[in-house]
Amino acid sequence: MDALDDAAAEAKAKRREKQDAEDLRWLLSGPRGRRIVFRDLEDAGVFRAVFNTNAMTMAFAEGRRNQGLQKLARLMAINPDAYATMVKENQDDDARNFDDAADDQNDD
């Protein structure tokens, strides 16, 4: 029975992996989903250094960053074009937000 249990567990894992990949493709298919993913990666610290003079603080930050890097690697394996789109969209958003802030200051 162990061989049957192992085969069933393997089949279940493959189904879950396939479903997870489809879910991520769906999430990345629109700008809202890409914003969510980008914010998650930012929050995890993927795009910044985690150095801290307190070793425990740095270890915690590196753990969060490692989780973000795993998500990024998965995203790149499933849909690398979505990453490029996501980065471009968020750069555009930053520029718009900066321009909006400048306009607000000029209104004073």
Backbone atoms as SQL, in Angstrom:
CREATE TABLE atoms (id INTEGER PRIMARY KEY, chain TEXT, resi INTEGER, resn TEXT, atom TEXT, x REAL, y REAL, z REAL);
INSERT INTO atoms VALUES
  (1, 'A', 1, 'MET', 'N', 0.808, -1.208, 0.000),
  (2, 'A', 1, 'MET', 'CA', 0.000, 0.000, 0.000),
  (3, 'A', 1, 'MET', 'C', 0.847, 1.266, 0.000),
  (4, 'A', 2, 'ASP', 'N', 2.075, 1.189, 0.427),
  (5, 'A', 2, 'ASP', 'CA', 2.925, 2.375, 0.458),
  (6, 'A', 2, 'ASP', 'C', 3.131, 2.949, -0.936),
  (7, 'A', 3, 'ALA', 'N', 3.287, 2.110, -1.927),
  (8, 'A', 3, 'ALA', 'CA', 3.489, 2.586, -3.299),
  (9, 'A', 3, 'ALA', 'C', 2.248, 3.327, -3.783),
  (10, 'A', 4, 'LEU', 'N', 1.069, 2.829, -3.451),
  (11, 'A', 4, 'LEU', 'CA', -0.172, 3.509, -3.829),
  (12, 'A', 4, 'LEU', 'C', -0.305, 4.841, -3.114),
  (13, 'A', 5, 'ASP', 'N', 0.033, 4.870, -1.830),
  (14, 'A', 5, 'ASP', 'CA', -0.030, 6.113, -1.071),
  (15, 'A', 5, 'ASP', 'C', 0.943, 7.143, -1.635),
  (16, 'A', 6, 'ASP', 'N', 2.141, 6.685, -1.960),
  (17, 'A', 6, 'ASP', 'CA', 3.145, 7.590, -2.533),
  (18, 'A', 6, 'ASP', 'C', 2.684, 8.129, -3.878),
  (19, 'A', 7, 'ALA', 'N', 2.113, 7.269, -4.711),
  (20, 'A', 7, 'ALA', 'CA', 1.626, 7.693, -6.027),
  (21, 'A', 7, 'ALA', 'C', 0.484, 8.695, -5.881),
  (22, 'A', 8, 'ALA', 'N', -0.415, 8.436, -4.950),
  (23, 'A', 8, 'ALA', 'CA', -1.536, 9.355, -4.728),
  (24, 'A', 8, 'ALA', 'C', -1.033, 10.702, -4.213),
  (25, 'A', 9, 'ALA', 'N', -0.089, 10.677, -3.297),
  (26, 'A', 9, 'ALA', 'CA', 0.468, 11.917, -2.767),
  (27, 'A', 9, 'ALA', 'C', 1.193, 12.697, -3.863),
  (28, 'A', 10, 'GLU', 'N', 1.915, 11.993, -4.713),
  (29, 'A', 10, 'GLU', 'CA', 2.624, 12.648, -5.816),
  (30, 'A', 10, 'GLU', 'C', 1.646, 13.266, -6.806),
  (31, 'A', 11, 'ALA', 'N', 0.573, 12.548, -7.115),
  (32, 'A', 11, 'ALA', 'CA', -0.442, 13.069, -8.037),
  (33, 'A', 11, 'ALA', 'C', -1.119, 14.303, -7.446),
  (34, 'A', 12, 'LYS', 'N', -1.394, 14.247, -6.150),
  (35, 'A', 12, 'LYS', 'CA', -2.013, 15.390, -5.481),
  (36, 'A', 12, 'LYS', 'C', -1.077, 16.597, -5.507),
  (37, 'A', 13, 'ALA', 'N', 0.198, 16.377, -5.268),
  (38, 'A', 13, 'ALA', 'CA', 1.179, 17.465, -5.286),
  (39, 'A', 13, 'ALA', 'C', 1.284, 18.077, -6.680),
  (40, 'A', 14, 'LYS', 'N', 1.263, 17.239, -7.712),
  (41, 'A', 14, 'LYS', 'CA', 1.324, 17.743, -9.086),
  (42, 'A', 14, 'LYS', 'C', 0.080, 18.565, -9.429),
  (43, 'A', 15, 'ARG', 'N', -1.093, 18.111, -8.984),
  (44, 'A', 15, 'ARG', 'CA', -2.327, 18.869, -9.219),
  (45, 'A', 15, 'ARG', 'C', -2.256, 20.227, -8.528),
  (46, 'A', 16, 'ARG', 'N', -1.764, 20.221, -7.308),
  (47, 'A', 16, 'ARG', 'CA', -1.667, 21.476, -6.562),
  (48, 'A', 16, 'ARG', 'C', -0.670, 22.421, -7.231),
  (49, 'A', 17, 'GLU', 'N', 0.465, 21.908, -7.666),
  (50, 'A', 17, 'GLU', 'CA', 1.473, 22.720, -8.351),
  (51, 'A', 17, 'GLU', 'C', 0.887, 23.339, -9.620),
  (52, 'A', 18, 'LYS', 'N', 0.150, 22.537, -10.382),
  (53, 'A', 18, 'LYS', 'CA', -0.464, 23.030, -11.608),
  (54, 'A', 18, 'LYS', 'C', -1.499, 24.114, -11.290),
  (55, 'A', 19, 'GLN', 'N', -2.312, 23.885, -10.257),
  (56, 'A', 19, 'GLN', 'CA', -3.323, 24.873, -9.867),
  (57, 'A', 19, 'GLN', 'C', -2.669, 26.160, -9.374),
  (58, 'A', 20, 'ASP', 'N', -1.604, 26.044, -8.584),
  (59, 'A', 20, 'ASP', 'CA', -0.887, 27.225, -8.105),
  (60, 'A', 20, 'ASP', 'C', -0.325, 28.042, -9.263),
  (61, 'A', 21, 'ALA', 'N', 0.216, 27.360, -10.263),
  (62, 'A', 21, 'ALA', 'CA', 0.760, 28.050, -11.435),
  (63, 'A', 21, 'ALA', 'C', -0.352, 28.776, -12.194),
  (64, 'A', 22, 'GLU', 'N', -1.491, 28.107, -12.363),
  (65, 'A', 22, 'GLU', 'CA', -2.627, 28.743, -13.043),
  (66, 'A', 22, 'GLU', 'C', -3.140, 29.935, -12.251),
  (67, 'A', 23, 'ASP', 'N', -3.187, 29.813, -10.928),
  (68, 'A', 23, 'ASP', 'CA', -3.630, 30.931, -10.092),
  (69, 'A', 23, 'ASP', 'C', -2.699, 32.131, -10.244),
  (70, 'A', 24, 'LEU', 'N', -1.397, 31.885, -10.264),
  (71, 'A', 24, 'LEU', 'CA', -0.437, 32.975, -10.414),
  (72, 'A', 24, 'LEU', 'C', -0.543, 33.602, -11.797),
  (73, 'A', 25, 'ARG', 'N', -0.717, 32.791, -12.830),
  (74, 'A', 25, 'ARG', 'CA', -0.915, 33.335, -14.187),
  (75, 'A', 25, 'ARG', 'C', -2.136, 34.252, -14.216),
  (76, 'A', 26, 'TRP', 'N', -3.210, 33.811, -13.562),
  (77, 'A', 26, 'TRP', 'CA', -4.431, 34.616, -13.513),
  (78, 'A', 26, 'TRP', 'C', -4.173, 35.932, -12.777),
  (79, 'A', 27, 'LEU', 'N', -3.494, 35.857, -11.620),
  (80, 'A', 27, 'LEU', 'CA', -3.210, 37.052, -10.833),
  (81, 'A', 27, 'LEU', 'C', -2.368, 38.047, -11.624),
  (82, 'A', 28, 'LEU', 'N', -1.437, 37.540, -12.410),
  (83, 'A', 28, 'LEU', 'CA', -0.550, 38.399, -13.186),
  (84, 'A', 28, 'LEU', 'C', -1.176, 38.884, -14.495),
  (85, 'A', 29, 'SER', 'N', -2.366, 38.415, -14.812),
  (86, 'A', 29, 'SER', 'CA', -2.982, 38.750, -16.096),
  (87, 'A', 29, 'SER', 'C', -3.537, 40.170, -16.152),
  (88, 'A', 30, 'GLY', 'N', -3.706, 40.801, -14.999),
  (89, 'A', 30, 'GLY', 'CA', -4.249, 42.161, -14.999),
  (90, 'A', 30, 'GLY', 'C', -3.433, 43.092, -14.134),
  (91, 'A', 31, 'PRO', 'N', -3.604, 44.394, -14.333),
  (92, 'A', 31, 'PRO', 'CA', -2.809, 45.360, -13.576),
  (93, 'A', 31, 'PRO', 'C', -3.041, 45.305, -12.066),
  (94, 'A', 32, 'ARG', 'N', -4.259, 45.025, -11.640),
  (95, 'A', 32, 'ARG', 'CA', -4.522, 44.938, -10.196),
  (96, 'A', 32, 'ARG', 'C', -3.712, 43.819, -9.557),
  (97, 'A', 33, 'GLY', 'N', -3.734, 42.675, -10.185),
  (98, 'A', 33, 'GLY', 'CA', -2.988, 41.542, -9.652),
  (99, 'A', 33, 'GLY', 'C', -1.496, 41.798, -9.646),
  (100, 'A', 34, 'ARG', 'N', -1.004, 42.431, -10.713),
  (101, 'A', 34, 'ARG', 'CA', 0.433, 42.740, -10.768),
  (102, 'A', 34, 'ARG', 'C', 0.815, 43.747, -9.696),
  (103, 'A', 35, 'ARG', 'N', -0.083, 44.706, -9.398),
  (104, 'A', 35, 'ARG', 'CA', 0.203, 45.651, -8.307),
  (105, 'A', 35, 'ARG', 'C', 0.290, 44.926, -6.967),
  (106, 'A', 36, 'ILE', 'N', -0.606, 43.974, -6.745),
  (107, 'A', 36, 'ILE', 'CA', -0.591, 43.207, -5.501),
  (108, 'A', 36, 'ILE', 'C', 0.724, 42.446, -5.368),
  (109, 'A', 37, 'VAL', 'N', 1.122, 41.775, -6.423),
  (110, 'A', 37, 'VAL', 'CA', 2.358, 40.993, -6.393),
  (111, 'A', 37, 'VAL', 'C', 3.555, 41.912, -6.189),
  (112, 'A', 38, 'PHE', 'N', 3.594, 43.038, -6.895),
  (113, 'A', 38, 'PHE', 'CA', 4.716, 43.960, -6.763),
  (114, 'A', 38, 'PHE', 'C', 4.812, 44.489, -5.343),
  (115, 'A', 39, 'ARG', 'N', 3.672, 44.863, -4.747),
  (116, 'A', 39, 'ARG', 'CA', 3.681, 45.344, -3.357),
  (117, 'A', 39, 'ARG', 'C', 4.162, 44.263, -2.404),
  (118, 'A', 40, 'ASP', 'N', 3.741, 43.035, -2.638),
  (119, 'A', 40, 'ASP', 'CA', 4.213, 41.927, -1.794),
  (120, 'A', 40, 'ASP', 'C', 5.726, 41.770, -1.889),
  (121, 'A', 41, 'LEU', 'N', 6.260, 41.876, -3.093),
  (122, 'A', 41, 'LEU', 'CA', 7.709, 41.770, -3.272),
  (123, 'A', 41, 'LEU', 'C', 8.428, 42.939, -2.604),
  (124, 'A', 42, 'GLU', 'N', 7.868, 44.129, -2.728),
  (125, 'A', 42, 'GLU', 'CA', 8.455, 45.292, -2.051),
  (126, 'A', 42, 'GLU', 'C', 8.425, 45.115, -0.541),
  (127, 'A', 43, 'ASP', 'N', 7.283, 44.692, -0.016),
  (128, 'A', 43, 'ASP', 'CA', 7.142, 44.495, 1.429),
  (129, 'A', 43, 'ASP', 'C', 8.109, 43.438, 1.954),
  (130, 'A', 44, 'ALA', 'N', 8.396, 42.451, 1.129),
  (131, 'A', 44, 'ALA', 'CA', 9.317, 41.390, 1.537),
  (132, 'A', 44, 'ALA', 'C', 10.772, 41.869, 1.526),
  (133, 'A', 45, 'GLY', 'N', 11.043, 43.002, 0.891),
  (134, 'A', 45, 'GLY', 'CA', 12.391, 43.536, 0.866),
  (135, 'A', 45, 'GLY', 'C', 13.238, 43.019, -0.278),
  (136, 'A', 46, 'VAL', 'N', 12.590, 42.522, -1.308),
  (137, 'A', 46, 'VAL', 'CA', 13.316, 41.951, -2.445),
  (138, 'A', 46, 'VAL', 'C', 14.187, 42.994, -3.137),
  (139, 'A', 47, 'PHE', 'N', 13.747, 44.245, -3.151),
  (140, 'A', 47, 'PHE', 'CA', 14.434, 45.272, -3.917),
  (141, 'A', 47, 'PHE', 'C', 15.337, 46.166, -3.064),
  (142, 'A', 48, 'ARG', 'N', 15.635, 45.738, -1.831),
  (143, 'A', 48, 'ARG', 'CA', 16.505, 46.542, -0.974),
  (144, 'A', 48, 'ARG', 'C', 17.403, 45.646, -0.124),
  (145, 'A', 49, 'ALA', 'N', 18.459, 46.230, 0.388),
  (146, 'A', 49, 'ALA', 'CA', 19.373, 45.494, 1.267),
  (147, 'A', 49, 'ALA', 'C', 18.719, 45.339, 2.643),
  (148, 'A', 50, 'VAL', 'N', 19.035, 44.258, 3.321),
  (149, 'A', 50, 'VAL', 'CA', 18.423, 44.007, 4.628),
  (150, 'A', 50, 'VAL', 'C', 19.410, 44.212, 5.776),
  (151, 'A', 51, 'PHE', 'N', 20.576, 44.756, 5.494),
  (152, 'A', 51, 'PHE', 'CA', 21.593, 44.899, 6.532),
  (153, 'A', 51, 'PHE', 'C', 21.064, 45.668, 7.732),
  (154, 'A', 52, 'ASN', 'N', 21.406, 45.158, 8.906),
  (155, 'A', 52, 'ASN', 'CA', 21.097, 45.823, 10.163),
  (156, 'A', 52, 'ASN', 'C', 22.179, 45.423, 11.151),
  (157, 'A', 53, 'THR', 'N', 22.572, 46.323, 12.020),
  (158, 'A', 53, 'THR', 'CA', 23.620, 45.993, 12.991),
  (159, 'A', 53, 'THR', 'C', 23.123, 45.020, 14.055),
  (160, 'A', 54, 'ASN', 'N', 21.802, 44.918, 14.212),
  (161, 'A', 54, 'ASN', 'CA', 21.226, 43.935, 15.125),
  (162, 'A', 54, 'ASN', 'C', 21.038, 42.626, 14.357),
  (163, 'A', 55, 'ALA', 'N', 21.743, 41.594, 14.777),
  (164, 'A', 55, 'ALA', 'CA', 21.730, 40.327, 14.047),
  (165, 'A', 55, 'ALA', 'C', 20.338, 39.710, 13.963),
  (166, 'A', 56, 'MET', 'N', 19.562, 39.811, 15.018),
  (167, 'A', 56, 'MET', 'CA', 18.219, 39.215, 14.997),
  (168, 'A', 56, 'MET', 'C', 17.291, 39.967, 14.037),
  (169, 'A', 57, 'THR', 'N', 17.402, 41.266, 14.032),
  (170, 'A', 57, 'THR', 'CA', 16.598, 42.067, 13.107),
  (171, 'A', 57, 'THR', 'C', 16.973, 41.749, 11.672),
  (172, 'A', 58, 'MET', 'N', 18.267, 41.636, 11.427),
  (173, 'A', 58, 'MET', 'CA', 18.729, 41.325, 10.082),
  (174, 'A', 58, 'MET', 'C', 18.296, 39.915, 9.666),
  (175, 'A', 59, 'ALA', 'N', 18.363, 38.965, 10.580),
  (176, 'A', 59, 'ALA', 'CA', 17.945, 37.596, 10.259),
  (177, 'A', 59, 'ALA', 'C', 16.459, 37.553, 9.915),
  (178, 'A', 60, 'PHE', 'N', 15.662, 38.290, 10.667),
  (179, 'A', 60, 'PHE', 'CA', 14.223, 38.347, 10.390),
  (180, 'A', 60, 'PHE', 'C', 13.978, 38.956, 9.010),
  (181, 'A', 61, 'ALA', 'N', 14.643, 40.077, 8.734),
  (182, 'A', 61, 'ALA', 'CA', 14.467, 40.745, 7.438),
  (183, 'A', 61, 'ALA', 'C', 14.932, 39.845, 6.298),
  (184, 'A', 62, 'GLU', 'N', 16.024, 39.110, 6.510),
  (185, 'A', 62, 'GLU', 'CA', 16.524, 38.224, 5.461),
  (186, 'A', 62, 'GLU', 'C', 15.559, 37.066, 5.225),
  (187, 'A', 63, 'GLY', 'N', 14.905, 36.595, 6.284),
  (188, 'A', 63, 'GLY', 'CA', 13.891, 35.552, 6.118),
  (189, 'A', 63, 'GLY', 'C', 12.723, 36.035, 5.275),
  (190, 'A', 64, 'ARG', 'N', 12.260, 37.249, 5.549),
  (191, 'A', 64, 'ARG', 'CA', 11.178, 37.835, 4.741),
  (192, 'A', 64, 'ARG', 'C', 11.634, 37.996, 3.293),
  (193, 'A', 65, 'ARG', 'N', 12.868, 38.474, 3.133),
  (194, 'A', 65, 'ARG', 'CA', 13.399, 38.681, 1.787),
  (195, 'A', 65, 'ARG', 'C', 13.519, 37.348, 1.040),
  (196, 'A', 66, 'ASN', 'N', 13.937, 36.310, 1.744),
  (197, 'A', 66, 'ASN', 'CA', 14.060, 34.995, 1.126),
  (198, 'A', 66, 'ASN', 'C', 12.700, 34.509, 0.620),
  (199, 'A', 67, 'GLN', 'N', 11.658, 34.708, 1.405),
  (200, 'A', 67, 'GLN', 'CA', 10.314, 34.335, 0.953),
  (201, 'A', 67, 'GLN', 'C', 9.941, 35.118, -0.313),
  (202, 'A', 68, 'GLY', 'N', 10.265, 36.407, -0.331),
  (203, 'A', 68, 'GLY', 'CA', 9.987, 37.226, -1.507),
  (204, 'A', 68, 'GLY', 'C', 10.767, 36.766, -2.724),
  (205, 'A', 69, 'LEU', 'N', 12.035, 36.391, -2.500),
  (206, 'A', 69, 'LEU', 'CA', 12.846, 35.907, -3.615),
  (207, 'A', 69, 'LEU', 'C', 12.299, 34.591, -4.166),
  (208, 'A', 70, 'GLN', 'N', 11.762, 33.747, -3.288),
  (209, 'A', 70, 'GLN', 'CA', 11.141, 32.504, -3.755),
  (210, 'A', 70, 'GLN', 'C', 9.914, 32.811, -4.614),
  (211, 'A', 71, 'LYS', 'N', 9.118, 33.793, -4.180),
  (212, 'A', 71, 'LYS', 'CA', 7.953, 34.197, -4.978),
  (213, 'A', 71, 'LYS', 'C', 8.390, 34.765, -6.328),
  (214, 'A', 72, 'LEU', 'N', 9.449, 35.583, -6.293),
  (215, 'A', 72, 'LEU', 'CA', 9.950, 36.163, -7.538),
  (216, 'A', 72, 'LEU', 'C', 10.461, 35.076, -8.483),
  (217, 'A', 73, 'ALA', 'N', 11.171, 34.096, -7.955),
  (218, 'A', 73, 'ALA', 'CA', 11.675, 33.001, -8.791),
  (219, 'A', 73, 'ALA', 'C', 10.510, 32.226, -9.406),
  (220, 'A', 74, 'ARG', 'N', 9.476, 32.008, -8.634),
  (221, 'A', 74, 'ARG', 'CA', 8.293, 31.297, -9.149),
  (222, 'A', 74, 'ARG', 'C', 7.626, 32.107, -10.252),
  (223, 'A', 75, 'LEU', 'N', 7.484, 33.401, -10.021),
  (224, 'A', 75, 'LEU', 'CA', 6.895, 34.286, -11.027),
  (225, 'A', 75, 'LEU', 'C', 7.712, 34.236, -12.314),
  (226, 'A', 76, 'MET', 'N', 9.028, 34.306, -12.186),
  (227, 'A', 76, 'MET', 'CA', 9.898, 34.299, -13.364),
  (228, 'A', 76, 'MET', 'C', 9.835, 32.964, -14.109),
  (229, 'A', 77, 'ALA', 'N', 9.647, 31.883, -13.381),
  (230, 'A', 77, 'ALA', 'CA', 9.539, 30.569, -14.016),
  (231, 'A', 77, 'ALA', 'C', 8.215, 30.424, -14.765),
  (232, 'A', 78, 'ILE', 'N', 7.174, 31.027, -14.241),
  (233, 'A', 78, 'ILE', 'CA', 5.839, 30.866, -14.817),
  (234, 'A', 78, 'ILE', 'C', 5.561, 31.874, -15.920),
  (235, 'A', 79, 'ASN', 'N', 5.935, 33.145, -15.692),
  (236, 'A', 79, 'ASN', 'CA', 5.606, 34.185, -16.669),
  (237, 'A', 79, 'ASN', 'C', 6.587, 35.357, -16.559),
  (238, 'A', 80, 'PRO', 'N', 7.778, 35.225, -17.128),
  (239, 'A', 80, 'PRO', 'CA', 8.768, 36.299, -17.009),
  (240, 'A', 80, 'PRO', 'C', 8.330, 37.610, -17.660),
  (241, 'A', 81, 'ASP', 'N', 7.504, 37.541, -18.688),
  (242, 'A', 81, 'ASP', 'CA', 7.020, 38.767, -19.331),
  (243, 'A', 81, 'ASP', 'C', 6.162, 39.593, -18.374),
  (244, 'A', 82, 'ALA', 'N', 5.421, 38.925, -17.509),
  (245, 'A', 82, 'ALA', 'CA', 4.581, 39.637, -16.547),
  (246, 'A', 82, 'ALA', 'C', 5.439, 40.443, -15.577),
  (247, 'A', 83, 'TYR', 'N', 6.622, 39.927, -15.240),
  (248, 'A', 83, 'TYR', 'CA', 7.509, 40.670, -14.342),
  (249, 'A', 83, 'TYR', 'C', 7.946, 41.976, -14.995),
  (250, 'A', 84, 'ALA', 'N', 8.359, 41.905, -16.248),
  (251, 'A', 84, 'ALA', 'CA', 8.786, 43.115, -16.953),
  (252, 'A', 84, 'ALA', 'C', 7.641, 44.125, -17.026),
  (253, 'A', 85, 'THR', 'N', 6.454, 43.643, -17.320),
  (254, 'A', 85, 'THR', 'CA', 5.280, 44.516, -17.372),
  (255, 'A', 85, 'THR', 'C', 5.011, 45.139, -16.008),
  (256, 'A', 86, 'MET', 'N', 5.090, 44.322, -14.977),
  (257, 'A', 86, 'MET', 'CA', 4.825, 44.769, -13.612),
  (258, 'A', 86, 'MET', 'C', 5.810, 45.869, -13.198),
  (259, 'A', 87, 'VAL', 'N', 7.078, 45.687, -13.507),
  (260, 'A', 87, 'VAL', 'CA', 8.086, 46.689, -13.157),
  (261, 'A', 87, 'VAL', 'C', 7.808, 47.992, -13.907),
  (262, 'A', 88, 'LYS', 'N', 7.519, 47.879, -15.196),
  (263, 'A', 88, 'LYS', 'CA', 7.235, 49.082, -15.985),
  (264, 'A', 88, 'LYS', 'C', 6.010, 49.810, -15.444),
  (265, 'A', 89, 'GLU', 'N', 4.961, 49.079, -15.135),
  (266, 'A', 89, 'GLU', 'CA', 3.750, 49.707, -14.602),
  (267, 'A', 89, 'GLU', 'C', 4.030, 50.433, -13.294),
  (268, 'A', 90, 'ASN', 'N', 4.832, 49.847, -12.457),
  (269, 'A', 90, 'ASN', 'CA', 5.110, 50.466, -11.162),
  (270, 'A', 90, 'ASN', 'C', 6.072, 51.630, -11.289),
  (271, 'A', 91, 'GLN', 'N', 6.961, 51.614, -12.263),
  (272, 'A', 91, 'GLN', 'CA', 7.794, 52.786, -12.517),
  (273, 'A', 91, 'GLN', 'C', 6.922, 53.924, -13.013),
  (274, 'A', 92, 'ASP', 'N', 5.966, 53.611, -13.891),
  (275, 'A', 92, 'ASP', 'CA', 5.038, 54.620, -14.389),
  (276, 'A', 92, 'ASP', 'C', 4.205, 55.186, -13.246),
  (277, 'A', 93, 'ASP', 'N', 3.745, 54.317, -12.345),
  (278, 'A', 93, 'ASP', 'CA', 2.967, 54.766, -11.192),
  (279, 'A', 93, 'ASP', 'C', 3.790, 55.690, -10.312),
  (280, 'A', 94, 'ASP', 'N', 5.064, 55.358, -10.090),
  (281, 'A', 94, 'ASP', 'CA', 5.930, 56.211, -9.276),
  (282, 'A', 94, 'ASP', 'C', 6.080, 57.583, -9.922),
  (283, 'A', 95, 'ALA', 'N', 6.249, 57.602, -11.235),
  (284, 'A', 95, 'ALA', 'CA', 6.405, 58.873, -11.947),
  (285, 'A', 95, 'ALA', 'C', 5.117, 59.690, -11.854),
  (286, 'A', 96, 'ARG', 'N', 3.979, 59.030, -12.014),
  (287, 'A', 96, 'ARG', 'CA', 2.700, 59.742, -11.908),
  (288, 'A', 96, 'ARG', 'C', 2.510, 60.280, -10.500),
  (289, 'A', 97, 'ASN', 'N', 2.826, 59.467, -9.500),
  (290, 'A', 97, 'ASN', 'CA', 2.668, 59.916, -8.122),
  (291, 'A', 97, 'ASN', 'C', 3.586, 61.105, -7.837),
  (292, 'A', 98, 'PHE', 'N', 4.794, 61.066, -8.366),
  (293, 'A', 98, 'PHE', 'CA', 5.726, 62.167, -8.187),
  (294, 'A', 98, 'PHE', 'C', 5.185, 63.422, -8.869),
  (295, 'A', 99, 'ASP', 'N', 4.685, 63.256, -10.090),
  (296, 'A', 99, 'ASP', 'CA', 4.129, 64.390, -10.821),
  (297, 'A', 99, 'ASP', 'C', 2.920, 64.966, -10.096),
  (298, 'A', 100, 'ASP', 'N', 2.072, 64.087, -9.545),
  (299, 'A', 100, 'ASP', 'CA', 0.901, 64.540, -8.802),
  (300, 'A', 100, 'ASP', 'C', 1.320, 65.340, -7.575),
  (301, 'A', 101, 'ALA', 'N', 2.342, 64.878, -6.877),
  (302, 'A', 101, 'ALA', 'CA', 2.821, 65.585, -5.687),
  (303, 'A', 101, 'ALA', 'C', 3.375, 66.954, -6.069),
  (304, 'A', 102, 'ALA', 'N', 4.086, 67.027, -7.185),
  (305, 'A', 102, 'ALA', 'CA', 4.633, 68.304, -7.658),
  (306, 'A', 102, 'ALA', 'C', 3.495, 69.261, -8.014),
  (307, 'A', 103, 'ASP', 'N', 2.449, 68.728, -8.648),
  (308, 'A', 103, 'ASP', 'CA', 1.298, 69.569, -8.998),
  (309, 'A', 103, 'ASP', 'C', 0.624, 70.092, -7.760),
  (310, 'A', 104, 'ASP', 'N', 0.501, 69.256, -6.724),
  (311, 'A', 104, 'ASP', 'CA', -0.121, 69.671, -5.477),
  (312, 'A', 104, 'ASP', 'C', 0.663, 70.808, -4.831),
  (313, 'A', 105, 'GLN', 'N', 2.001, 70.753, -4.907),
  (314, 'A', 105, 'GLN', 'CA', 2.818, 71.800, -4.316),
  (315, 'A', 105, 'GLN', 'C', 2.679, 73.098, -5.107),
  (316, 'A', 106, 'ASN', 'N', 2.516, 72.984, -6.415),
  (317, 'A', 106, 'ASN', 'CA', 2.379, 74.178, -7.248),
  (318, 'A', 106, 'ASN', 'C', 1.037, 74.857, -7.045),
  (319, 'A', 107, 'ASP', 'N', 0.042, 74.098, -6.561),
  (320, 'A', 107, 'ASP', 'CA', -1.279, 74.671, -6.316),
  (321, 'A', 107, 'ASP', 'C', -1.295, 75.584, -5.097),
  (322, 'A', 108, 'ASP', 'N', -0.302, 75.459, -4.209),
  (323, 'A', 108, 'ASP', 'CA', -0.265, 76.263, -2.976),
  (324, 'A', 108, 'ASP', 'C', 0.024, 77.715, -3.213);
